[in-house]
Amino acid sequence: MENALIAFVSIMVLGGVIFYSLWWEGGNVGFTFAKWFFGIFFVAALVVGGYTYFMS
């Protein structure tokens, strides 16, 4: 169970770091982009966490 939580948090942190780097570069990061970006990373984190949970 701990491995699944670590996998979930790792993907969310990765998404946060990528988003921060995009924002820092001064790109056109609007609310719509942020909503879709974090939605996609949240789904990816759920998939990876679920896969890790059920395969361990």
Residue pairs with C-beta under 8 A, 6 or more apart in sequence:
1 53
3 52
3 53
3 56
4 49
4 50
4 52
4 53
4 56
5 49
7 45
7 48
7 49
7 51
7 52
8 45
8 46
8 48
8 49
9 45
11 41
11 44
11 45
11 48
11 49
12 41
12 42
12 45
14 41
15 37
15 38
15 41
15 42
15 44
15 45
19 29
19 34
19 37
19 38
22 29
23 29
